[in-house]
């Protein structure tokens, strides 16, 4: 990168490297501690540390998520800290949150658990919009839990964080009115993994030997009855072509009113059901 480039010159280099205009502006604004509006009004201003700028532009051009480079991502009106230890929150996951909020609107003091919380996006969004809910969240990764906990503390949103795979780590006496999960559901050989190489593999690919990506979803469904109150709901985010499988497993596990909701692209993205009465 040239010595003492200007703001306009830095953005021009980003374009040459293949970085989209908005991403380049956001990265440069973050590096300089300025706003995008400031950049537009100060195109001739010299920019220091050109090597660092070149590096961050090159990383974005190579596919590293913008959220990791700036260290944050917005989700349901919350600014969340994100690191490579957690998945980048995605708009499609709002489908899960919206369904959860619809169900919580009918409950006076609901108890909710977010299984595999990652950055804490789902748990914190629910707590933010439905403050009367008592929200718990689990994750096996200590690093992910540290990110989630720091987000909760910074946003002053009280959530009980627990370490463990899915239902593990929760008090056996706890019973929940709603459980939500965005578990790994990508098969090990899925071609889409190449585009996700910067995100944590364990949060994308299910821990199983079968290679179909569904093992963690099955674990969540199998353990649900031991942790849910009668009539409680379980909502699971999944792949665009997995709704039939998930709905089938829910019905086999005794869930009723089973159905799916579509994401922004119109694909069935979240499936769920209400736990029925035990059959004697």
Secondary structure as GFF3:
##gff-version 3
##sequence-region A 1 280
A	DSSP	alpha_helix	7	17	.	.	.	ID=ss1
A	DSSP	alpha_helix	21	32	.	.	.	ID=ss2
A	DSSP	alpha_helix	36	41	.	.	.	ID=ss3
A	DSSP	alpha_helix	50	61	.	.	.	ID=ss4
A	DSSP	alpha_helix	66	70	.	.	.	ID=ss5
A	DSSP	beta_strand	72	75	.	.	.	ID=ss6
A	DSSP	beta_strand	78	81	.	.	.	ID=ss7
A	DSSP	three_ten_helix	91	93	.	.	.	ID=ss8
A	DSSP	alpha_helix	94	104	.	.	.	ID=ss9
A	DSSP	beta_strand	111	115	.	.	.	ID=ss10
A	DSSP	alpha_helix	121	129	.	.	.	ID=ss11
A	DSSP	beta_strand	134	139	.	.	.	ID=ss12
A	DSSP	alpha_helix	142	154	.	.	.	ID=ss13
A	DSSP	beta_strand	160	163	.	.	.	ID=ss14
A	DSSP	beta_strand	176	181	.	.	.	ID=ss15
A	DSSP	three_ten_helix	191	196	.	.	.	ID=ss16
A	DSSP	three_ten_helix	201	203	.	.	.	ID=ss17
A	DSSP	alpha_helix	215	224	.	.	.	ID=ss18
A	DSSP	beta_strand	228	237	.	.	.	ID=ss19
A	DSSP	alpha_helix	243	252	.	.	.	ID=ss20
A	DSSP	beta_strand	255	262	.	.	.	ID=ss21
A	DSSP	beta_strand	268	275	.	.	.	ID=ss22
###
